[in-house]
Amino acid sequence: MKVGALPLLPPRSLRSRLSWWLAVQSLAGLGAVCLVVYLVTAAGFGARQDDALRQKEGILRHLLASEEAHPGATAQGRHALDDFLAGHENFRLQVTTADGHRIYPSALDAAPFAAARELRFEVARASDAPLQVLLRIDVQPDQALLNRLAITLALAALAGTVVVSLGGFVLVHLGLAPVRQMAAQTRQLSATTLHQRLDGTGQPAELRPLVEQFNALLGRLEKAYAQMEGFNADVAHELCTPLATLLASNELALRKRGRDRSPQGGGEVAEVLSSNLEELHRLTGIVSDMLFLSQADRGAPARRVPVASLAAVAAQVADYHEAALQDAGLTLQVVGDAAGDFDVPLLHRALSNLIGNATRYAAAGSAVRVCITPLPGGGVQLVVENTGPDVHPQVLARLFDRFFRADAARSHGPTNHGLGLAITDAIARMHGGRTVATSAGGITRIGLELAQR
């Protein structure tokens, strides 16, 4: 972490995130339901109050429309309105003339409502101006009931959220049990138990693809670890042999030199030193090839330049192998041609490895063919073909492994240390391609496919 930077918040576990999201969704869902219940109940109360006002309006119109029931004219009219309000303490009535003079009730002796709903209307009269009527209904009890309902619904929503959240936490904990089981299986893996695989039989369908991919990764790791162990053994073998030879020959030369001071003794020492120089060159070649493979494994790209003719490049490499081909009784043919952007020195090296390999195993008197074929996607295939015994499929699958030789006797040990085809595979990958190898019907074809830039 950079100095002065704020520390990042630790990531929450999947269980806590799912539980919190479930709690929030439960609160939102229950809150929405409770709000709808409250609004529907409040609307029902309002509609009931409006209906009560409309019913009283009809009665009042009938009472006030007659001359006898005029509240300002006769006591009989005021008595009729008193009878109308009798037993309806939740109503208040006020009747005024058109000019604002209040004629009923004569005095406002009743206490006003804390919360009321009112209705205003006019009553037309044939012999006088219309009367202005104000009718109020007390809604305080309904409002108190709505307030209690709101509190009850809010508490119910919170309680429901708590219950659902606790249940969700338990369910999430149980639902993640397969993940914990898989983690327990992975903790048992080590470098010595890479052959084991995760058991996905009891896993849910959502985790089975992950188990399959993890098992596939374990397979690749097991193979890579086995190759690394074999690689270390091969490196030790390849380096120990020339080093042992150098040590033994130098000790022998020194002993002879100490006993024999004649010119012949000096000649034998020179011969020993010359042989040691060959071994040193061989060691240098092994180290150089290993460094090249290391660079290729780290993703070093090919240095591409325009190449007008791959057939001309193959012909240059063939000239270098002309003497070896003649000694083996072989001829070389270049078939096909292509152009593109390639790393010419790397192609020289790959073709040289392929032609050298074909020269060692081709039947005497046959022809080695370098086949150059353009690929449909824009790439090029370079394959060296020779006639000889078929290569076993197990050997064919390991041809491009490091320090692998098809002949266990290592008959070509002084000139071939088992990295040629591995380097060819690295050159193919540096060009964005791959290697190919087939052997059937007495024809062995080994080469590489190069992708165009």
N, C-alpha and C positions, 0 to 999 in steps of 0.2 A: 504494500500500500504506500502511496506517495506521502511524503511529509506534508502535513497541513491539510490533507484531504480528509473529508468526513468519513468515519467508518461506515461501511455498508451494513444495512440492517440484515440480521441473519435470516435466511429464507425460512418461511414457515413450513411446517410439515404438511403433507397432503391431508392427513387426518384433521388437523386444526383448520386448514383452509376449507375443506368440505363441510366441517361442522359449523364454521362461522357463516358460510354461504347459506347453509340450510336454515340457520337461525334467522338470518336477515330475510330470506324468502318467506319463512314462516311468519315472521312479524309483519311483513308487507301483506301477505295473503290474508292473515287473520284480521289485520287492521282494516283492509279493504272490505272484508265481509262485515265487520262490526260497523264501519262507516255506512255501508249500504243499509244495514238494519236500522241504524239510528235515523238516517234520512227518510227511509220509508215510514218509520213510526211517526216521525215529526210531520211528514206530509199527511199521514192519516189523521193525526190530531187536528191539523189545520183544516182539512176537509170536513171533519166532524163539526168543528166550531163554525165554519161557514154555513154548513147545513142548518145548524141550530139558529144562526142569525137570520137565514132566509125564511125559516119557518115562522119565527117571531115577526118578521117583516110582514108576512101575509096577514097575520092576525091583527097587527097594528094598523095596517091599511084599512082593514074592514072596520075597525073601531073608530078610527079618526075620520073616515069618509062621511059618516052620518052627522047631521047637525046636532042631534041630541047628545052625542058623545063628545062634543067639542070640549076639551078640557078647560078652556078659558071662559066658556059661556055658562056651563052648568056644573053643579056639584056632581050630577049623575055621571058626566063625562069623566071627571077626575076620579070618581069612585070606580068606574070601569077600568081605568088604567091602573089604579091601585090593585084591583083584583087580578089584572093581567100580570103584575109583578109579584103577587103573593106566591110564596113558595119557590120563587126563582131568585134567590139571593145572589146568584152569580150574574145577574143582568142589571144594567143601569140604563135608564131611559131619560131622554131630554127632548122636549118639544118646544120649538121656537117659531115665531112668526117670520114673515119674510123680511121685516125690518130688524130682526135680531132680538126681539122681546121674548124672554123666556116665560112660557105659560105653564110648563109642567117640568119638573115639580116646582112648587112655589118657592122652596128653599133647598139648597144643597146640603142637607144634613147627613147624607150617607158618605162614608169614607171612600175615597177613590181606590180603584184597583191598582195593585202594584204592577201587574202586567195584564193588559186587556187587548181584545180584538174588537174593532168597531165597524159599524155599518151606517152610512148616511144615505138618506133617501128623502124624497118629497112626497107629500100626500096632497093631491089636488082636491079643491072643494068648489062646489058649484057657485055658492053665494059669497065666497070670501077668497082671500089670497091663499096660495098653497102653504102648508105647514112644513117646516124643516125638522126632520126627525133624526136624532143621533141615538143609536142603540149600541151598547157595549156589553161584551161578555167577558167574564173573568177567566183568564187562561193560566193563572198562577199554579193551580194544581197540576194541569197538564205539563207546564214548564218544569215544575219540581220533579214530576215523574220522568220527563226526558233527561233531566240532569242526573237522576239516579241511574237511568238506563245507560247514559253515556259513561258514567263511572264504572258501572258493572261491565259494560262491553270492553272498556279499556283494560280493566283488571283481567277479564277473561282472555283478551288478546295476549297480554303479557304472560299470564299463566300458561296459556296454550303454547306460546313461543318457547317458554322454558321446558315444558314437557316434550314438545317436538324436538327441541335442540338436544336434550338429554338422550332421547330415543335415537336421534340421528347420530349423536356421538358414538353410542353403543353400536349402532348398525355399521357406521363407517369403520369402527375398530374391528368388528367381525368381518366386514368386507375386505379389509386389508390383510387379513390373516394369511391368504396365499402369498402376498408379497413378503411378509415376514418369513414364511416358510422357504421361499426362494432365496431370501437373503441368508438364511441359516445354511442352506445347501451351498451357496457360494463361499461362505466362510470356511467350509471344509476343503476347498480346493487349494492346491499348492502346486509347486513345480513338479512334485513327484506324483501328483494325482490328476494330471491333466487328462488322463484317459477316462475319468468319470464324467458323467453327463447329468444335467439337471433333469429331474423327474417331472414331466409336464402332464402326467395323466390326471392328477387331481386339480390342475389349475383351470381357472375359468377361461372362456374362449378369448377374452381380451388379452390375457397374458400368454397364451400359447405361442403366438408369433414371436414374442420377446424371448420365450424359452428356446424356441427353435433357432432364432438368430444367435442367441448366446451359446447354444450347443455347437452351432456351426463355427462360431469364433473360437470355442475351445478346441475344435478339431484343427483349425488353422494354427492355433498356438501350439498344439501338440506336435503338429508336423514341423512347424518352424523350430521348436525346441529340439526335436530329434535331429533336424538338419544342422542346427547349431552344434549339438554334441558331436555329430559326425564330422562337421567342418573342423571343430577343434582337434579331433583325433587325426583327421587327414593332414591338417597343418603341422601338427606335432610330428607325424610320420614323415611328411615331405621335408621338413627342416632338420629333423634329427639324422636322417640318412646322410645327406651331404656333410653335415657338421661332424658326424662320427667319422666319415671318410677323411675329411680334412685333418681332424685331430690325429687319427691313426697314421696317415701318410706323413704328416709333419713330424710326429715322434720318430717314425722309422727313418725319415731322411736325416733328422738330427743325430740319431744314433749312428747311422752309417757315416755321416760327416765327421762325427767325433772319432771313429775308428779308422776311417780311410781318408787321407789327405791327398790322394792321387787325383789327377785330372779326370779319371773315369768316375770317381766319386762325385766330383762336381757336376758331371753330366747327369748322373742319376738324380741329384738334387734338383737340377734344372727341370728334368722330366717330371719330378714330383710336383714342383711348383707350377708347372704348366697344367698338370691335371687338376691341381687345386684351383687354379684360375678358372678352369671350366666349371668346377663346382660352384665357385663364387658367382660366376655369371648366371648359373642356374638359380641360385638363391636370390640374386638380384631380380631375375625375371619373375620369380614367384612373388616377391614382395611388391614389385611394380604392378603385377596383375591384380594382386589383392587390393592395392591402393586404388586402382582403376575401378574395381568392382565396388569398393566402398563409396567412391564418388558417385557412381551410377545409382547406388542404393539411396543416396541422399538426394536424388532428383536432378543431377547435373544434366542439362539439355545438350542435344547435338548442335554443333556449330554448322548450320546449313549454308551452302553456297549453291548457285545454279549449276546443275550438271546436265550437259547436253546429251550425253550418251552413257548409260550404265554399261553397255556392252564394251565400250572402250576401257572403262574402269576394270571390268572383269578381265579383259585381255591383258592389262598391265599386271594384274595379280597372277594370271596364268604364266606370264613370262618368268616371274620369280620362281614358280614351281616347275618350270620346264625340266630341270635336271632330275628332280625327284620323280616326275611322271615317267620320264624315259627309263630310269632305273627300275620302276615298277612295271614297265611294259604297258603303259596306259597312254591314251590320247585324251585331249581336252577339247570340248566344243562349247561355244557360247551361242545359245539359242534365244532369239528375241532381243528387244531393246526397249528402253524407256528413258524419259527425261524427267527432271524435277529438281527440287532443292534438297540436298543431302550433305552429310558430313563425309567428305571423300576419305580422309585418313581412317575414320572409323569403318567405312565400307571396305577399305583395303584390308583392315585387320579382320573383319568378320568373314569376308570371302576367303582370306588366306587360311583362317581356321577351318572353314568348311571344306575347302579344297584339300588341305592337309589331312583332314579326317577321312575324306573320301579316298585319297591316295593310299592310306594305310589299310583300308578294308575292301577296296575294289578288287574284283577278280582280274588276274593278269590277262592282258590282251583286250580288255574291254575299254569303253570310253566313259570318261567323266564329263558330264554335261552341266553347264551353268545355265539354268533356265530363268529368263527375265520376263515376267508377265505383268502387264498393267492390271490393276484391280478395278472393279466397277466404281468403288467409292472415291477413286482418285489416288489410291496408294499403289505400291509396287511390291511384287513378290519376287524375292531372289532365292532360288532353290538350287542346291548342288545335288545332282543325281548320279548314283553309281550302281553298278551291277555286282551282286555278291550275295552271300547268305542273308536270309531275313534276320532282322533284329527282333529279339524276343520282346513282347509288349511291356513286360516289367522293366526291361533295360531301356526300352524306348521312352518310357515315362520319366526316367531319371537322367536322360542324356544331358540335360542342361543344368544338372546339379553340380556344385563345386566339388572338385577333386574326385569326380566319379569317372571310373573307367569301365568299359564293357568287359574287358579281359582282366580277371582278377590277378593274373600273373604279372601285370604291369610290364609287359614286354617292351613298351615304348617309354619306360620311365626316364631315361636320360634326355629325351627330346620332348616329351609330353608330360606335363605335371597335372593334367586333369582340369585346367581352367579355361581351355579354348572355347568350348561350347557355352560355358557359363558367361564368358565375355561376349560371345555372339548374342546370347539372350539379353545381356545388359545393353548392347548396342541397339537391338531392336526396340527395347523399352525407351531408350534415349531418343529414338525417332518416333515415339508414340505408337509403336507397333508391337508385334509378338513373334515368337518363333513357331515353326511348324516342323513336324517330323512324322513320316510314314514309312512303313517297310512291309511290302507284300509282293509276292510273285517274283522274288529275286531282285527287286528294284527298291533301293533305299533312297528316300528323298528327305534331305534335311536343309532347312533354310530359315528365312525370316521375312516377315511382312513389314514394310515401312509405310507409315502414314505421311501424306503430303502436308505441308504447312498450311 
